[in-house]
Amino acid sequence: MSTDVWVGSWRPHRPRGPIAALYSSPGPKYGLPTNVGFQQHDPSRYRAPAYSFGTRRFQVQESCSPGPGYLVPANMTMRGRDGIPAYSIYGRPRDVATFTTPGPGRYSPEKAGRWTYPSAPIYSLASRTKDFENDQTPGPAAYGLPPVLGPKLVSKSSAPNYSIFGRSAVGSFYEDLSKTPGPCNYRMVDPSVYKTRPPHFSILARNMPPGDNTVKPGPGGEPPVKRPSHTRPRCH
């Protein structure tokens, strides 16, 4: 094709980015969410489980596995080691120190105690720890066991119990009947307590009319009247 057809220095080339004039639709402005990967996945599509790889360890320079430098022996096959049996010869082991066995007189069976002879269980009380220095917990002697005899048993049933009291002075042969109250010593019960109560009327105090409050002499308040001497009778 001749170059005379083109005018100027412009030549056709692939566009660097999408051009809207080349699309009949809105173009690259709108994009559907991707169906691949984990980020911005289409929520209407099924997403398979995704697993992430951890970061590289800090020991980059050191090798944590044999790696490609591991050399497999030539006589090692997929079915095991190949070749005839081989044996190694080690040095002579050192002699074990002679154990000094005690004689018959070194044993004391009588001191065995509960390890040899049957005995009752024995318990020891340790000292109080520092955590319970200010603890006010009562000791073993502060608790009282319930009685074994009597009607106040907690865990066992008790038989009937009867108490014998002293002789009563009432009705006995030495009762002093002179101290018995008489008929007048009993208080009579008001009949209105157990019968129909009759009507009751109250009487007020007497109202005295107002009188003369002036002080008047009594019969002995006036002196007697003296009679004249000629009126006295003569004695003959």
ABEGO torsion letter per residue (X at the ends): XBAAABBEABBBBBBABBBAAABABAEAABBBBBABEABGBBAABBBBBBBBBBBBBABAABBABAEAABBBBAABBAAEBBEBBBBBBBBBBBBBBBBBBBBAAABBAAAAEAAABBBBBBBBBBBBBAAAAABABBBAAABBBBBABEAABAABBBBBBBBBBBBBABGBAABBAAABBBAAABBBBBAAAABBBBBBBBBBBBBBBBBBABBBBBAAABBBBBBBAAABBBBX
